[in-house]
Each structure stands twice: as C-alpha cells, then as structure tokens.
Amino acid sequence: MKIRYTNTLDDYMVFQKYHHHNKTVGSRKLRRWFVGGLCLLLWAKMSVRGFGEHGYASIINGAILAVLAGAGYFLIVNVYEFFWFKRLERSMRNTENNGFICEHELEIADTELVERNYMGVQTVKLEIIEKICDIDNYTFIYINSIAGHVLPEGRMVEGDYNDFVTRLRHDANLSSN
C-alpha cells in the first residue's frame, strides 16, 4: 500500500512545535519545578529575613520578588522559543536541497516502510517505528525519538490517508495516540 503527498514549510513547523512541546524527556517539566521551587525559596528567604524588622511588608516584598523572578524566567524561555522557531523557519526557507519540502511517496512493503523523494530512498523496518501521533489534520510517524514523517491529510496526491495510517498502525503494532 502506498501514498503520495506534498510537505510544505508549514508542515515542518507544525511537526517541530508539536515535538518541542510534547517531548517525552521531562527536561521542560523538571525546569519548571526547579524554577518554581527556587522562587518559593527566594520568597521564604526574603520573608523570614525581613519579618522581624518590617513585619508583613517583608512577606509581601518577598512574594513580589519571587513572582517577578518566575515571570521573568518564563518570559525569557518563551521569547527564546519564539526566536528559535523563527530562526529554524528561516533556515528551512533558505535551504534548497532539503528532503522535507517536496513530494514524498511512502509505501508499506512487507515489513518495511519505504520513503521515496527527489533526494533518494529511505527504508526502515516497521518494528523500529517508535510511535504514530495524530493531531488536527496531521499524522506524525516517529522513526526515532526526534525524526519522523509528517503526513498532511489535506495534501494527499495519491492514495487513501486513513487507510494508510490504519494499516501502518496495524503492521507496526502501534495503537492510536
């Protein structure tokens, strides 16, 4: 069974944002807990240190300082992510020989998933497909933890999108995410 489809820069960016915000590695969550704990510690230190001299004003000042520190951190992280995605998009737009923004053909052949595009042929065993994720009008087929195929439902050139994804899930022994 095979399908042909075309990927665009928007498809690439949707995949990158989905992957970035749904990492299985807990680094983002760990960082949030760390910063939250650090802000709480800062508030406690400021509150206890100044409570004898200034009473409740030191608690309020400590809370304000902790909230500002936490908000500043999250602002910096979000601004960094915004510019990182912009830089990524600009680099993809300026790359002429990328094998992503073009027409692709995916074929399920016995125990392999075969991809063909103008750059060549890539073959992977179905058993190494890590996961298949569906969001909105996309299906992401993760070949490993950071790379995969992006199937945009609206840009199928040939073949049936739903039948292909259902068959791939079945043949790769993966359930729906």
Secondary structure in CASP SS format (residue, H / E / C, confidence):
PFRMAT SS
TARGET T0000
AUTHOR 0000-0000-0000
METHOD secondary structure of the structure
MODEL  1
M C 1.00
K E 1.00
I E 1.00
R E 1.00
Y E 1.00
T E 1.00
N C 1.00
T C 1.00
L H 1.00
D H 1.00
D H 1.00
Y H 1.00
M H 1.00
V H 1.00
F H 1.00
Q H 1.00
K H 1.00
Y H 1.00
H H 1.00
H H 1.00
H H 1.00
N C 1.00
K C 1.00
T C 1.00
V C 1.00
G C 1.00
S H 1.00
R H 1.00
K H 1.00
L H 1.00
R H 1.00
R H 1.00
W H 1.00
F H 1.00
V H 1.00
G H 1.00
G H 1.00
L H 1.00
C H 1.00
L H 1.00
L H 1.00
L H 1.00
W H 1.00
A H 1.00
K H 1.00
M H 1.00
S H 1.00
V H 1.00
R H 1.00
G H 1.00
F H 1.00
G H 1.00
E H 1.00
H H 1.00
G C 1.00
Y H 1.00
A H 1.00
S H 1.00
I H 1.00
I H 1.00
N H 1.00
G H 1.00
A H 1.00
I H 1.00
L H 1.00
A H 1.00
V H 1.00
L H 1.00
A H 1.00
G H 1.00
A H 1.00
G H 1.00
Y H 1.00
F H 1.00
L H 1.00
I H 1.00
V H 1.00
N H 1.00
V H 1.00
Y H 1.00
E H 1.00
F H 1.00
F H 1.00
W H 1.00
F H 1.00
K H 1.00
R H 1.00
L H 1.00
E H 1.00
R H 1.00
S H 1.00
M H 1.00
R H 1.00
N H 1.00
T C 1.00
E C 1.00
N C 1.00
N C 1.00
G C 1.00
F C 1.00
I C 1.00
C C 1.00
E E 1.00
H E 1.00
E E 1.00
L E 1.00
E E 1.00
I E 1.00
A E 1.00
D C 1.00
T C 1.00
E E 1.00
L E 1.00
V E 1.00
E E 1.00
R E 1.00
N E 1.00
Y C 1.00
M C 1.00
G E 1.00
V E 1.00
Q E 1.00
T E 1.00
V E 1.00
K E 1.00
L H 1.00
E H 1.00
I H 1.00
I C 1.00
E C 1.00
K E 1.00
I E 1.00
C E 1.00
D E 1.00
I E 1.00
D C 1.00
N C 1.00
Y E 1.00
T E 1.00
F E 1.00
I E 1.00
Y E 1.00
I C 1.00
N C 1.00
S C 1.00
I C 1.00
A C 1.00
G E 1.00
H E 1.00
V E 1.00
L E 1.00
P E 1.00
E H 1.00
G H 1.00
R H 1.00
M E 1.00
V E 1.00
E E 1.00
G C 1.00
D C 1.00
Y H 1.00
N H 1.00
D H 1.00
F H 1.00
V H 1.00
T H 1.00
R H 1.00
L H 1.00
R H 1.00
H H 1.00
D H 1.00
A C 1.00
N C 1.00
L C 1.00
S C 1.00
S C 1.00
N C 1.00
END
